[in-house]
């Protein structure tokens, strides 16, 4: 997502294991703990982390569950550097102990930020794509000074909350920014998350048949540019 600046494009590169992992603080006196995981960018779930050494003293086993690859064991491992701690989701062949898959995870939020699994994913994506102050114009040429906070609040626009679309399992318009979700003022815009420029477009919705398909479905296209906002860089 950092490379493409597009949640919709990044969705095609989601790893075979969890796309995010959330571990709350826990007592060392327990023998296992439930941790949160997401699959895709949207579907939440959990795993049981067994607090006993795995292959070495920096590895902990995960309890097997439905959906794991056959004849594999699953573990979490970690490496500590001066910059950060890297977590690894590891799948091993149960007979040979050979590593079949190893996915790295990097800390998205500071431990001082108190949130749940979904809130952590949303904050991390917000910080990567949009958090910051912007200046620009709306479709009428009026000046706009907007500030997007990492917790989903927005100031300077006729809305109070925003959500970056992360669910791409069904028909959708692609990259999308949704304001004031689940309220009478809910509004959706097609989004282009540039490194310096945020562009928001009207979304057109029609019902039809997409190319190479035979079934009727929802079709989406971008309309006129509604907001063009340029990030304000701090001196």
Residue pairs with C-beta under 8 A, 6 or more apart in sequence:
1 7
1 10
1 125
1 128
1 129
2 128
4 10
5 129
5 193
5 194
5 195
6 174
6 175
6 193
7 41
7 125
7 129
7 164
7 165
7 166
7 168
7 175
8 165
8 168
8 172
8 174
8 175
10 41
11 40
11 41
11 168
14 39
14 40
14 41
15 89
15 103
16 101
16 103
17 89
17 91
17 101
17 103
18 37
18 38
18 39
18 45
18 47
18 89
18 103
19 38
19 39
19 40
19 41
20 37
20 38
20 105
20 108
20 117
20 120
20 121
20 124
21 35
21 36
21 37
21 76
21 87
21 89
21 105
22 35
22 36
22 37
22 116
22 117
22 120
23 33
23 35
23 36
23 49
24 33
24 35
26 33
28 51
30 51
31 50
31 51
31 52
32 48
32 49
32 50
32 51
32 63
33 48
33 49
33 51
34 46
34 47
34 48
34 49
35 46
35 47
35 48
35 49
36 44
36 45
36 46
36 116
36 117
37 44
37 45
37 46
37 47
37 117
38 44
38 45
38 117
38 118
38 121
39 45
40 166
40 167
40 168
40 169
41 121
41 125
41 166
41 167
41 168
42 166
42 167
42 168
42 169
43 169
44 117
44 118
47 62
47 63
47 65
47 74
48 62
48 63
48 65
49 60
49 61
49 62
49 63
49 76
50 60
50 61
50 62
50 63
51 60
52 60
52 61
53 59
53 60
54 60
54 61
54 73
54 75
54 77
55 75
55 77
55 92
55 97
56 77
58 77
58 78
58 79
59 75
59 76
59 77
59 90
60 75
60 76
60 77
61 73
61 74
61 75
62 74
62 75
62 76
64 73
64 74
68 74
68 91
69 91
69 100
71 93
71 94
71 95
72 91
72 92
72 93
72 94
72 100
73 91
73 92
73 94
74 89
74 90
74 91
74 92
75 89
75 90
75 92
76 87
76 88
76 89
76 90
77 87
77 88
77 90
78 85
78 86
78 87
78 88
79 85
79 86
79 88
84 106
84 107
85 107
86 104
86 105
86 106
87 104
87 105
87 106
88 102
88 103
88 104
88 105
89 101
89 102
89 103
89 105
90 99
90 101
90 102
90 103
91 99
91 100
91 101
91 102
92 98
92 99
92 100
93 100
108 120
108 121
108 123
108 124
108 127
109 115
109 120
109 123
109 124
113 120
113 123
115 123
121 166
122 152
122 163
122 164
122 166
123 150
123 151
123 152
125 164
125 166
126 148
126 149
126 150
126 151
126 152
126 164
127 150
129 164
129 193
130 148
130 162
130 164
130 177
130 193
130 198
131 148
131 149
131 150
132 147
132 148
132 231
132 232
133 145
133 146
133 147
133 231
133 232
134 144
134 145
134 146
134 147
134 148
134 198
134 229
134 230
134 231
134 232
135 143
135 144
135 145
135 146
135 229
135 230
135 232
136 143
136 144
136 146
136 198
136 227
136 228
136 229
136 230
137 143
137 144
137 227
137 228
138 144
138 226
138 227
139 224
139 225
139 226
139 227
144 156
144 157
144 227
144 229
145 156
146 154
146 155
146 156
146 157
146 227
146 229
147 154
147 155
147 156
148 154
148 162
149 155
152 161
152 162
152 163
153 160
153 161
153 162
154 160
154 161
154 162
154 179
157 179
157 227
158 185
159 179
159 180
159 185
159 187
160 180
161 179
161 180
161 181
162 177
162 178
162 179
163 177
163 178
163 179
163 181
164 176
164 177
164 178
164 191
165 172
165 175
165 176
165 177
165 178
171 217
171 218
171 219
171 220
172 220
173 188
173 190
173 203
173 205
173 220
173 221
173 222
174 190
174 220
175 190
175 191
175 192
175 193
176 188
176 189
176 190
176 191
176 203
177 188
177 189
177 191
177 200
178 186
178 187
178 188
178 189
179 185
179 186
179 187
179 188
179 189
180 186
180 187
188 203
189 200
189 201
189 202
189 203
189 226
189 227
190 200
190 201
190 202
190 203
190 220
190 222
190 223
191 198
191 199
191 200
191 201
192 198
192 199
192 200
192 201
195 231
196 230
196 231
197 228
197 229
197 230
197 231
198 227
198 228
198 229
198 230
198 231
199 225
199 227
199 228
199 229
200 225
200 226
200 227
200 229
201 222
201 223
201 224
201 225
201 226
202 222
202 223
202 224
202 226
203 220
203 221
203 222
203 223
204 220
204 221
204 222
204 223
205 218
205 219
205 220
206 218
206 219
206 220
206 221
207 216
207 217
207 218
207 219
208 216
208 217
208 219
209 215
209 216
209 217
210 217
210 219
